[in-house]
Amino acid sequence: MYAIINIAGKQYKASKGQNIRVPKIDKELGTTFKVDEVLFIDDGNSIHIGKPNLEEASVTASIVNHGRDRKILVYKKKRRKGYQRKNGHRQWYSKIKVNSISLSSPKKSASKEKKSTAEKKTRGKKKDK
C-alpha cells in the first residue's frame, strides 16, 4: 500500500515505515503529525484518486531528524563587465517516518440521501392535467 502526498507544494510517494526527506517542518523531534493532502492511494486491490485531494484519507508521520542539505553553489557572471558573484546555500530539511496510511469509507451526507429518495418517489408518479 502506498500513497502520493503533498507536503509544502511537493509530491512524495509514501509507504508505511518509509523515511522521507521533506522541506523543514517546524515541529519538535518525535512529534507525530497528520498529512491531509493525500492525492492518490493504491492499496493493492484498488486505487483511489482524489479531485485534487482524497477527503477521507490521511497519512500519519513522525519527525525523525532535522538537518541541512549539501551546499549548492550559485555563481553569477556577466561577460566583459568584470562582474562575478559566488554564493552558497544550504537548505533545511526534516526527515519523517510514515507511521500509517488510512482510508476511511466515504460517508454520504443526509441531504444527498433525502434528495435521491425524493427523486425516486416523483419518478413513478404521473402528473395530472
Disulfide bonds with the S-S distance in Angstrom:
none
